[in-house]
Amino acid sequence: AARFAPALKRLILHGADRSNRFAEIDGGELVITTYALLLRDIGELKQHRFSLVILDEAQYIKNERARTAKAVRELQSRQWLAMSGTPMQNHLGELWAVIDAVCPGLLGDSKSFSQVYRGPIERRQDEQRRQLLERRTAPFVLRRTKEQVAKDLPPKTTTIQRVELVGAQRTLYETIRA
């Protein structure tokens, strides 16, 4: 934000004194916090209406029953965006949880989603249901493959630097290692 939008009023809610900055939330154009602090501060944050909530590393909300996912759903916003570099890995319920956080109701409730999509696709490999789900979510999901991303990125640079532990660091390391 400092580099690409330096005029943007940024408010970072982090650290032990962050509650002293809650009064600045409505005046901030960009409010940044962590999922861990969202859990602690949800009582305050849910009292504000945001124009846009961006959930970076959205895999943190892929379990609909997790406290983090529940806290996210308490936030008020006109628009939502979820981003993740981590694929949905275990089951379609993860996809439902992330999409339901940013587009509530798009895929129905969790139970009906399991009956209509998850069960048929995961248990019976129902290709028609998989295609229906893909068509339903396609307008809301931008998915890039590794090959697409690789074109945007410079070549990987690896730097190996050996550091020798000395004194108290070495003693601590050896104690833990042993």
N, CA, C and O of each residue as an XYZ file, in Angstrom:
712
protein
N       0.834     -1.188      0.000
C       0.000      0.000      0.000
C       0.878      1.251      0.000
O       0.585      2.214     -0.708
N       1.945      1.240      0.784
C       2.826      2.408      0.826
C       3.478      2.635     -0.530
O       3.726      3.776     -0.920
N       3.751      1.574     -1.235
C       4.425      1.690     -2.528
C       3.466      2.061     -3.661
O       3.771      2.933     -4.474
N       2.308      1.398     -3.715
C       1.408      1.578     -4.854
C       0.282      2.580     -4.621
O      -0.289      3.100     -5.580
N      -0.039      2.854     -3.379
C      -1.095      3.822     -3.067
C      -0.696      4.600     -1.816
O      -1.338      4.472     -0.774
N       0.361      5.406     -1.916
C       0.884      6.085     -0.730
C      -0.107      7.048     -0.074
O       0.020      7.334      1.117
N      -1.079      7.547     -0.814
C      -2.037      8.488     -0.233
C      -3.143      7.779      0.555
O      -3.904      8.428      1.273
N      -3.232      6.479      0.427
C      -4.254      5.709      1.124
C      -4.035      5.764      2.634
O      -2.928      5.544      3.124
N      -5.110      6.062      3.359
C      -5.020      6.088      4.833
C      -5.042      4.654      5.337
O      -6.058      3.965      5.246
N      -3.913      4.220      5.866
C      -3.768      2.843      6.325
C      -3.870      2.772      7.849
O      -3.338      3.617      8.569
N      -4.562      1.749      8.309
C      -4.657      1.488      9.741
C      -4.313      0.023      9.952
O      -5.018     -0.865      9.474
N      -3.234     -0.221     10.664
C      -2.822     -1.591     10.948
C      -3.187     -1.901     12.391
O      -2.667     -1.298     13.330
N      -4.091     -2.854     12.539
C      -4.514     -3.275     13.872
C      -3.663     -4.467     14.278
O      -3.947     -5.611     13.924
N      -2.628     -4.169     15.020
C      -1.678     -5.202     15.425
C      -1.019     -4.761     16.714
O      -0.848     -3.565     16.947
N      -0.655     -5.693     17.536
C       0.056     -5.363     18.758
C      -0.877     -5.180     19.942
O      -2.099     -5.115     19.804
N      -0.265     -5.100     21.090
C      -1.024     -5.034     22.345
C      -1.847     -3.759     22.484
O      -2.861     -3.754     23.181
N      -1.424     -2.677     21.829
C      -2.133     -1.397     21.966
C      -3.137     -1.143     20.845
O      -3.599     -0.013     20.685
N      -3.485     -2.165     20.068
C      -4.366     -1.959     18.903
C      -5.742     -1.440     19.293
O      -6.372     -0.722     18.516
N      -6.222     -1.791     20.490
C      -7.549     -1.316     20.898
C      -7.580      0.208     21.007
O      -8.651      0.807     20.906
N      -6.448      0.832     21.205
C      -6.383      2.298     21.244
C      -6.674      2.908     19.872
O      -6.981      4.095     19.770
N      -6.576      2.090     18.817
C      -6.793      2.587     17.454
C      -8.162      2.210     16.878
O      -8.454      2.530     15.726
N      -9.004      1.532     17.667
C     -10.326      1.139     17.163
C     -11.148      2.340     16.710
O     -11.923      2.227     15.761
N     -10.997      3.477     17.363
C     -11.765      4.671     17.001
C     -11.396      5.176     15.605
O     -12.147      5.947     15.008
N     -10.254      4.750     15.087
C      -9.790      5.191     13.768
C     -10.312      4.316     12.628
O     -10.095      4.637     11.460
N     -10.991      3.224     12.949
C     -11.406      2.276     11.918
C     -12.254      2.935     10.834
O     -11.982      2.756      9.647
N     -13.271      3.691     11.223
C     -14.161      4.291     10.219
C     -13.455      5.327      9.353
O     -13.893      5.588      8.233
N     -12.389      5.912      9.838
C     -11.648      6.890      9.050
C     -10.567      6.273      8.173
O      -9.982      6.950      7.328
N     -10.308      4.995      8.374
C      -9.283      4.326      7.576
C      -9.809      3.896      6.226
O     -10.961      3.479      6.104
N      -8.983      3.994      5.229
C      -9.368      3.516      3.904
C      -8.897      2.077      3.693
O      -9.432      1.355      2.852
N      -7.907      1.680      4.456
C      -7.395      0.322      4.410
C      -7.102     -0.098      5.847
O      -6.204      0.441      6.494
N      -7.870     -1.065      6.332
C      -7.694     -1.568      7.690
C      -7.140     -2.979      7.573
O      -7.733     -3.835      6.917
N      -6.017     -3.214      8.202
C      -5.334     -4.499      8.084
C      -5.229     -5.146      9.460
O      -4.856     -4.501     10.440
N      -5.566     -6.435      9.517
C      -5.389     -7.204     10.746
C      -5.088     -8.644     10.368
O      -4.998     -8.974      9.185
N      -4.937     -9.488     11.353
C      -4.663    -10.906     11.109
C      -5.883    -11.725     11.509
O      -6.774    -11.234     12.203
N      -5.913    -12.972     11.068
C      -7.017    -13.844     11.459
C      -7.022    -14.055     12.972
O      -8.087    -14.068     13.590
N      -5.859    -14.218     13.565
C      -5.784    -14.432     15.016
C      -6.350    -13.233     15.772
O      -7.076    -13.396     16.752
N      -6.013    -12.023     15.310
C      -6.519    -10.826     15.983
C      -7.983    -10.577     15.647
O      -8.712    -10.003     16.456
N      -8.419    -10.994     14.482
C      -9.839    -10.899     14.138
C     -10.664    -11.654     15.179
O     -11.701    -11.168     15.630
N     -10.196    -12.839     15.554
C     -10.906    -13.612     16.582
C     -11.012    -12.836     17.888
O     -12.064    -12.823     18.528
N      -9.934    -12.199     18.274
C      -9.920    -11.459     19.537
C     -10.733    -10.173     19.463
O     -11.326     -9.747     20.455
N     -10.758     -9.556     18.281
C     -11.352     -8.222     18.139
C     -12.711     -8.225     17.437
O     -13.229     -7.158     17.107
N     -13.293     -9.391     17.204
C     -14.524     -9.454     16.427
C     -15.641     -8.629     17.052
O     -16.465     -8.066     16.331
N     -15.682     -8.546     18.367
C     -16.705     -7.725     19.022
C     -16.685     -6.293     18.548
O     -17.738     -5.681     18.370
N     -15.506     -5.751     18.342
C     -15.361     -4.375     17.841
C     -15.535     -4.323     16.329
O     -16.267     -3.473     15.822
N     -14.878     -5.212     15.608
C     -14.865     -5.147     14.148
C     -16.250     -5.361     13.532
O     -16.558     -4.775     12.494
N     -17.077     -6.183     14.149
C     -18.398     -6.440     13.570
C     -19.336     -5.244     13.712
O     -20.421     -5.239     13.131
N     -18.932     -4.240     14.473
C     -19.748     -3.033     14.619
C     -19.537     -2.045     13.470
O     -20.245     -1.042     13.381
N     -18.579     -2.318     12.599
C     -18.258     -1.423     11.492
C     -18.713     -2.053     10.183
O     -18.737     -3.275     10.040
N     -19.071     -1.200      9.234
C     -19.438     -1.682      7.895
C     -18.312     -1.291      6.950
O     -17.982     -0.114      6.806
N     -17.735     -2.284      6.318
C     -16.621     -2.066      5.401
C     -17.126     -2.050      3.961
O     -18.136     -2.679      3.645
N     -16.434     -1.342      3.104
C     -16.781     -1.339      1.682
C     -16.357     -2.648      1.037
O     -17.070     -3.201      0.199
N     -15.192     -3.135      1.434
C     -14.633     -4.349      0.858
C     -13.818     -5.065      1.921
O     -12.979     -4.462      2.590
N     -14.072     -6.351      2.067
C     -13.246     -7.188      2.932
C     -12.476     -8.130      2.024
O     -13.062     -8.857      1.222
N     -11.168     -8.111      2.157
C     -10.311     -9.009      1.393
C      -9.739    -10.034      2.358
O      -9.051     -9.690      3.319
N     -10.029    -11.271      2.090
C      -9.540    -12.365      2.923
C      -8.341    -12.993      2.218
O      -8.495    -13.859      1.357
N      -7.165    -12.552      2.591
C      -5.956    -13.140      2.026
C      -5.696    -14.448      2.764
O      -6.044    -14.583      3.937
N      -5.094    -15.396      2.090
C      -4.860    -16.720      2.685
C      -6.178    -17.309      3.177
O      -6.293    -17.733      4.327
N      -7.167    -17.327      2.291
C      -8.529    -17.738      2.649
C      -8.639    -19.199      3.086
O      -9.694    -19.623      3.558
N      -7.579    -19.958      2.936
C      -7.641    -21.341      3.432
C      -7.870    -21.380      4.945
O      -8.246    -22.419      5.487
N      -7.646    -20.257      5.626
C      -7.895    -20.202      7.066
C      -9.378    -20.294      7.405
O      -9.734    -20.526      8.560
N     -10.242    -20.116      6.417
C     -11.681    -20.197      6.694
C     -12.328    -21.381      5.989
O     -13.551    -21.415      5.850
N     -11.546    -22.340      5.547
C     -12.108    -23.454      4.783
C     -12.851    -24.478      5.644
O     -13.495    -25.379      5.108
N     -12.770    -24.350      6.948
C     -13.564    -25.197      7.844
C     -14.692    -24.326      8.386
O     -14.462    -23.452      9.222
N     -15.901    -24.565      7.912
C     -17.036    -23.695      8.260
C     -17.319    -23.624      9.752
O     -17.890    -22.640     10.221
N     -16.933    -24.644     10.505
C     -17.217    -24.667     11.940
C     -16.090    -24.068     12.771
O     -16.230    -23.920     13.985
N     -14.986    -23.727     12.140
C     -13.861    -23.144     12.873
C     -14.225    -21.739     13.359
O     -15.001    -21.028     12.721
N     -13.659    -21.362     14.485
C     -13.946    -20.047     15.061
C     -13.585    -18.922     14.089
O     -14.293    -17.917     14.020
N     -12.505    -19.079     13.346
C     -12.087    -18.040     12.402
C     -13.153    -17.842     11.326
O     -13.511    -16.707     11.012
N     -13.655    -18.928     10.766
C     -14.687    -18.836      9.730
C     -15.953    -18.179     10.281
O     -16.587    -17.372      9.600
N     -16.311    -18.523     11.498
C     -17.498    -17.918     12.111
C     -17.295    -16.419     12.341
O     -18.215    -15.626     12.138
N     -16.101    -16.039     12.760
C     -15.819    -14.615     12.991
C     -15.880    -13.837     11.683
O     -16.430    -12.736     11.645
N     -15.329    -14.387     10.621
C     -15.368    -13.712      9.316
C     -16.809    -13.451      8.906
O     -17.122    -12.385      8.377
N     -17.682    -14.411      9.145
C     -19.086    -14.269      8.753
C     -19.822    -13.199      9.571
O     -20.914    -12.776      9.192
N     -19.245    -12.769     10.665
C     -19.858    -11.708     11.472
C     -19.508    -10.317     10.952
O     -20.165     -9.341     11.316
N     -18.493    -10.213     10.114
C     -18.114     -8.912      9.564
C     -19.186     -8.432      8.601
O     -19.882     -9.230      7.974
N     -19.307     -7.111      8.495
C     -20.266     -6.509      7.570
C     -19.507     -5.820      6.446
O     -18.626     -4.995      6.687
N     -19.860     -6.171      5.220
C     -19.193     -5.560      4.076
C     -20.111     -5.574      2.862
O     -20.940     -6.470      2.703
N     -19.949     -4.563      2.003
C     -20.699     -4.535      0.743
C     -20.159     -5.569     -0.224
O     -20.922     -6.219     -0.939
N     -18.842     -5.722     -0.248
C     -18.205     -6.633     -1.194
C     -17.171     -7.479     -0.468
O     -16.637     -7.096      0.573
N     -16.908     -8.636     -1.050
C     -15.963     -9.587     -0.458
C     -15.037    -10.137     -1.534
O     -15.417    -10.270     -2.698
N     -13.841    -10.446     -1.128
C     -12.876    -11.088     -2.018
C     -12.052    -12.049     -1.177
O     -11.547    -11.681     -0.116
N     -11.920    -13.271     -1.649
C     -11.094    -14.262     -0.955
C      -9.969    -14.667     -1.892
O     -10.192    -14.938     -3.072
N      -8.760    -14.706     -1.352
C      -7.597    -15.098     -2.148
C      -6.842    -16.183     -1.399
O      -6.732    -16.159     -0.173
N      -6.329    -17.127     -2.161
C      -5.535    -18.175     -1.539
C      -4.619    -18.793     -2.577
O      -5.016    -19.025     -3.718
N      -3.414    -19.049     -2.174
C      -2.490    -19.782     -3.023
C      -2.530    -21.262     -2.698
O      -1.876    -22.069     -3.359
N      -3.299    -21.617     -1.678
C      -3.414    -23.002     -1.248
C      -4.683    -23.596     -1.837
O      -5.768    -23.052     -1.638
N      -4.565    -24.690     -2.550
C      -5.769    -25.287     -3.144
C      -6.652    -25.947     -2.098
O      -6.196    -26.311     -1.013
N      -7.927    -26.094     -2.448
C      -8.829    -26.863     -1.608
C      -8.372    -28.307     -1.745
O      -8.305    -28.830     -2.858
N      -8.058    -28.952     -0.642
C      -7.385    -30.242     -0.732
C      -8.185    -31.427     -0.230
O      -8.066    -32.515     -0.794
N      -8.976    -31.269      0.777
C      -9.540    -32.427      1.443
C     -10.920    -32.825      0.934
O     -11.175    -34.008      0.706
N     -11.800    -31.867      0.757
C     -13.160    -32.171      0.324
C     -13.836    -30.897     -0.170
O     -13.341    -29.793      0.052
N     -14.963    -31.062     -0.836
C     -15.677    -29.924     -1.406
C     -16.270    -29.011     -0.343
O     -16.627    -27.871     -0.642
N     -16.381    -29.483      0.879
C     -16.857    -28.631      1.964
C     -15.955    -27.424      2.159
O     -16.418    -26.363      2.577
N     -14.668    -27.578      1.858
C     -13.736    -26.453      1.956
C     -14.088    -25.382      0.927
O     -14.085    -24.190      1.234
N     -14.389    -25.813     -0.283
C     -14.806    -24.873     -1.330
C     -16.085    -24.160     -0.903
O     -16.193    -22.942     -1.039
N     -17.053    -24.915     -0.386
C     -18.300    -24.306      0.055
C     -18.038    -23.247      1.118
O     -18.609    -22.158      1.056
N     -17.185    -23.549      2.093
C     -16.941    -22.631      3.209
C     -16.356    -21.307      2.729
O     -16.773    -20.245      3.192
N     -15.405    -21.354      1.815
C     -14.785    -20.122      1.324
C     -15.777    -19.336      0.474
O     -15.907    -18.123      0.637
N     -16.474    -20.013     -0.424
C     -17.438    -19.312     -1.275
C     -18.591    -18.759     -0.443
O     -19.057    -17.648     -0.698
N     -19.056    -19.512      0.540
C     -20.156    -19.020      1.366
C     -19.748    -17.797      2.179
O     -20.593    -16.958      2.495
N     -18.490    -17.685      2.517
C     -18.026    -16.507      3.268
C     -18.093    -15.253      2.409
O     -18.402    -14.176      2.918
N     -17.811    -15.375      1.116
C     -17.773    -14.185      0.260
C     -19.033    -14.003     -0.594
O     -19.326    -12.890     -1.032
N     -19.769    -15.075     -0.829
C     -21.036    -15.026     -1.584
C     -22.069    -15.870     -0.838
O     -22.459    -16.937     -1.313
N     -22.512    -15.396      0.330
C     -23.426    -16.214      1.139
C     -24.657    -16.648      0.346
O     -25.299    -15.844     -0.330
N     -24.968    -17.934      0.447
C     -26.157    -18.464     -0.199
C     -25.958    -18.911     -1.632
O     -26.834    -19.580     -2.180
N     -24.858    -18.576     -2.259
C     -24.644    -18.943     -3.664
C     -24.774    -20.448     -3.874
O     -25.339    -20.894     -4.873
N     -24.258    -21.219     -2.943
C     -24.285    -22.670     -3.076
C     -25.262    -23.317     -2.089
O     -25.176    -24.513     -1.811
N     -26.192    -22.510     -1.564
C     -27.133    -23.027     -0.580
C     -26.466    -23.171      0.777
O     -25.323    -22.754      0.963
N     -27.177    -23.757      1.713
C     -26.559    -23.993      3.015
C     -25.671    -25.232      2.931
O     -25.686    -25.951      1.932
N     -24.912    -25.468      3.970
C     -23.946    -26.562      3.982
C     -24.616    -27.918      3.759
O     -24.103    -28.752      3.013
N     -25.737    -28.130      4.393
C     -26.429    -29.418      4.285
C     -26.917    -29.668      2.854
O     -26.703    -30.747      2.301
N     -27.571    -28.671      2.263
C     -28.074    -28.866      0.898
C     -26.924    -28.979     -0.100
O     -27.024    -29.726     -1.073
N     -25.825    -28.239      0.132
C     -24.654    -28.358     -0.737
C     -24.114    -29.790     -0.693
O     -23.741    -30.352     -1.722
N     -24.079    -30.366      0.497
C     -23.588    -31.745      0.626
C     -24.499    -32.720     -0.111
O     -24.022    -33.666     -0.738
N     -25.802    -32.492     -0.039
C     -26.747    -33.389     -0.714
C     -26.697    -33.234     -2.230
O     -26.730    -34.220     -2.965
N     -26.616    -31.984     -2.690
C     -26.693    -31.730     -4.129
C     -25.355    -31.938     -4.845
O     -25.321    -32.464     -5.957
N     -24.267    -31.531     -4.217
C     -22.969    -31.574     -4.893
C     -21.950    -32.502     -4.233
O     -21.439    -33.432     -4.858
N     -21.672    -32.235     -2.979
C     -20.557    -32.930     -2.326
C     -20.721    -34.452     -2.326
O     -19.814    -35.173     -2.743
N     -21.858    -34.936     -1.865
C     -22.088    -36.381     -1.836
C     -21.987    -37.014     -3.212
O     -21.203    -37.943     -3.409
N     -22.771    -36.526     -4.169
C     -22.705    -37.136     -5.499
C     -21.309    -37.073     -6.132
O     -20.886    -38.029     -6.782
N     -20.606    -35.984     -5.954
C     -19.289    -35.838     -6.591
C     -18.233    -36.669     -5.863
O     -17.467    -37.391     -6.501
N     -18.186    -36.574     -4.540
C     -17.128    -37.259     -3.793
C     -17.372    -38.760     -3.671
O     -16.432    -39.548     -3.765
N     -18.616    -39.157     -3.464
C     -18.883    -40.585     -3.234
C     -19.149    -41.355     -4.526
O     -18.767    -42.518     -4.658
N     -19.806    -40.693     -5.475
C     -20.209    -41.413     -6.689
C     -19.495    -40.919     -7.947
O     -19.770    -41.391     -9.050
N     -18.571    -39.961     -7.773
C     -17.846    -39.391     -8.912
C     -18.811    -38.970    -10.027
O     -18.578    -39.245    -11.204
N     -19.887    -38.306     -9.636
C     -20.930    -37.859    -10.561
C     -20.381    -36.695    -11.397
O     -20.282    -35.568    -10.912
N     -20.033    -36.971    -12.627
C     -19.420    -35.987    -13.517
C     -20.393    -34.862    -13.870
O     -19.980    -33.711    -14.012
N     -21.660    -35.179    -14.010
C     -22.658    -34.156    -14.344
C     -22.787    -33.141    -13.199
O     -22.862    -31.937    -13.446
N     -22.813    -33.614    -11.964
C     -22.888    -32.701    -10.819
C     -21.611    -31.868    -10.699
O     -21.662    -30.688    -10.353
N     -20.468    -32.489    -10.987
C     -19.203    -31.749    -10.933
C     -19.222    -30.608    -11.941
O     -18.787    -29.497    -11.637
N     -19.726    -30.882    -13.135
C     -19.811    -29.847    -14.161
C     -20.797    -28.752    -13.757
O     -20.543    -27.571    -13.991
N     -21.916    -29.138    -13.154
C     -22.880    -28.145    -12.675
C     -22.243    -27.234    -11.621
O     -22.417    -26.016    -11.654
N     -21.513    -27.833    -10.696
C     -20.837    -27.050     -9.659
C     -19.786    -26.136    -10.275
O     -19.651    -24.979     -9.877
N     -19.060    -26.646    -11.223
C     -18.041    -25.828    -11.883
C     -18.673    -24.644    -12.608
O     -18.160    -23.528    -12.534
N     -19.783    -24.878    -13.306
C     -20.470    -23.775    -13.994
C     -21.031    -22.763    -12.992
O     -21.022    -21.559    -13.246
N     -21.512    -23.254    -11.871
C     -22.090    -22.371    -10.848
C     -21.035    -21.466    -10.221
O     -21.305    -20.299     -9.935
N     -19.837    -22.000    -10.007
C     -18.786    -21.241     -9.332
C     -17.852    -20.513    -10.288
O     -17.139    -19.605     -9.860
N     -17.829    -20.875    -11.552
C     -16.870    -20.304    -12.513
C     -16.847    -18.772    -12.539
O     -15.761    -18.196    -12.597
N     -17.994    -18.089    -12.499
C     -17.936    -16.619    -12.531
C     -17.289    -16.006    -11.285
O     -16.943    -14.824    -11.288
N     -17.125    -16.795    -10.229
C     -16.630    -16.264     -8.969
C     -15.228    -16.755     -8.611
O     -14.663    -16.354     -7.594
N     -14.673    -17.622     -9.452
C     -13.378    -18.217     -9.144
C     -12.393    -17.921    -10.266
O     -12.639    -18.246    -11.428
N     -11.301    -17.315     -9.910
C     -10.200    -17.121    -10.849
C      -9.112    -18.077    -10.409
O      -8.554    -17.945     -9.320
N      -8.821    -19.020    -11.245
C      -7.839    -20.036    -10.873
C      -6.718    -20.025    -11.895
O      -6.937    -20.194    -13.095
N      -5.527    -19.825    -11.392
C      -4.362    -19.863    -12.277
C      -3.568    -21.124    -11.993
O      -3.422    -21.546    -10.846
N      -3.065    -21.707    -13.050
C      -2.231    -22.891    -12.881
C      -0.800    -22.474    -12.610
O      -0.434    -21.314    -12.800
N      -0.016    -23.397    -12.178
C       1.390    -23.135    -11.876
C       2.111    -22.594    -13.117
O       2.961    -21.709    -13.019
N       1.759    -23.136    -14.269
C       2.393    -22.690    -15.515
C       2.060    -21.227    -15.816
O       2.917    -20.482    -16.291
N       0.837    -20.817    -15.545
C       0.441    -19.430    -15.771
C       1.161    -18.486    -14.829
O       1.591    -17.406    -15.234
N       1.294    -18.883    -13.589
C       1.962    -18.049    -12.603
C       3.436    -17.940    -12.920
O       4.027    -16.866    -12.803
N       4.031    -19.049    -13.321
C       5.477    -19.076    -13.577
C       5.883    -18.039    -14.628
O       6.996    -17.516    -14.573
N       5.010    -17.737    -15.571
C       5.340    -16.746    -16.608
C       5.464    -15.344    -16.013
O       6.231    -14.518    -16.509
N       4.710    -15.081    -14.952
C       4.711    -13.762    -14.330
C       5.896    -13.535    -13.399
O       6.277    -12.397    -13.128
N       6.464    -14.613    -12.922
C       7.487    -14.502    -11.892
C       8.895    -14.579    -12.465
O       9.132    -15.276    -13.451
N       9.819    -13.869    -11.850
C      11.217    -14.018    -12.270
C      11.711    -15.402    -11.861
O      11.084    -16.063    -11.033
N      12.821    -15.841    -12.431
C      13.339    -17.153    -12.047
C      13.639    -17.199    -10.550
O      14.012    -16.198     -9.939
N      13.468    -18.373     -9.990
C      13.724    -18.566     -8.567
C      15.193    -18.316     -8.264
O      16.083    -18.772     -8.983
N      15.423    -17.588     -7.192
C      16.786    -17.310     -6.748
C      16.986    -17.997     -5.403
O      16.194    -17.810     -4.479
N      18.037    -18.787     -5.297
C      18.342    -19.462     -4.046
C      19.686    -18.970     -3.543
O      20.678    -18.990     -4.273
N      19.713    -18.534     -2.308
C      20.954    -18.094     -1.684
C      21.172    -18.943     -0.444
O      20.328    -18.979      0.452
N      22.291    -19.616     -0.398
C      22.620    -20.424      0.773
C      23.654    -19.662      1.587
O      24.718    -19.291      1.090
N      23.317    -19.442      2.834
C      24.227    -18.721      3.711
C      24.359    -19.535      4.989
O      23.378    -19.761      5.698
N      25.548    -19.961      5.270
C      25.795    -20.762      6.470
C      26.104    -19.828      7.634
O      26.923    -18.915      7.520
N      25.437    -20.075      8.748
C      25.620    -19.265      9.938
C      25.954    -20.211     11.085
O      25.239    -21.183     11.329
N      27.025    -19.926     11.771
C      27.420    -20.771     12.890
C      26.851    -20.203     14.186
O      27.003    -19.019     14.487
N      26.195    -21.076     14.941
C      25.648    -20.665     16.220
C      26.776    -20.591     17.248
O      27.676    -21.431     17.274
N      26.703    -19.576     18.081
C      27.738    -19.413     19.112
C      27.078    -19.100     20.447
O      25.945    -18.621     20.498
N      27.788    -19.373     21.502
C      27.354    -18.996     22.846
C      26.012    -19.569     23.238
O      25.756    -20.763     23.082
N      25.149    -18.691     23.756
C      23.835    -19.105     24.267
C      22.963    -19.713     23.166
O      22.173    -20.616     23.439
N      23.098    -19.228     21.921
C      22.323    -19.783     20.813
C      22.668    -21.251     20.600
O      21.785    -22.095     20.451
N      23.966    -21.542     20.588
C      24.411    -22.923     20.363
C      23.967    -23.823     21.521
O      23.521    -24.949     21.299
N      24.088    -23.330     22.743
C      23.680    -24.110     23.914
C      22.196    -24.434     23.842
O      21.799    -25.577     24.071
N      21.368    -23.435     23.525
C      19.932    -23.650     23.396
C      19.641    -24.660     22.294
O      18.843    -25.579     22.483
N      20.274    -24.494     21.163
C      20.060    -25.410     20.029
C      20.410    -26.832     20.416
O      19.630    -27.751     20.166
N      21.560    -27.026     21.016
C      22.008    -28.358     21.401
C      21.086    -28.966     22.447
O      20.833    -30.170     22.423
N      20.586    -28.155     23.358
C      19.656    -28.643     24.384
C      18.367    -29.144     23.747
O      17.874    -30.218     24.094
N      17.828    -28.377     22.826
C      16.589    -28.767     22.152
C      16.822    -29.981     21.254
O      16.000    -30.896     21.202
N      17.945    -29.976     20.554
C      18.271    -31.086     19.645
C      18.422    -32.382     20.427
O      17.947    -33.430     19.989
N      19.073    -32.319     21.569
C      19.311    -33.533     22.366
C      18.007    -34.006     22.971
O      17.984    -35.013     23.679
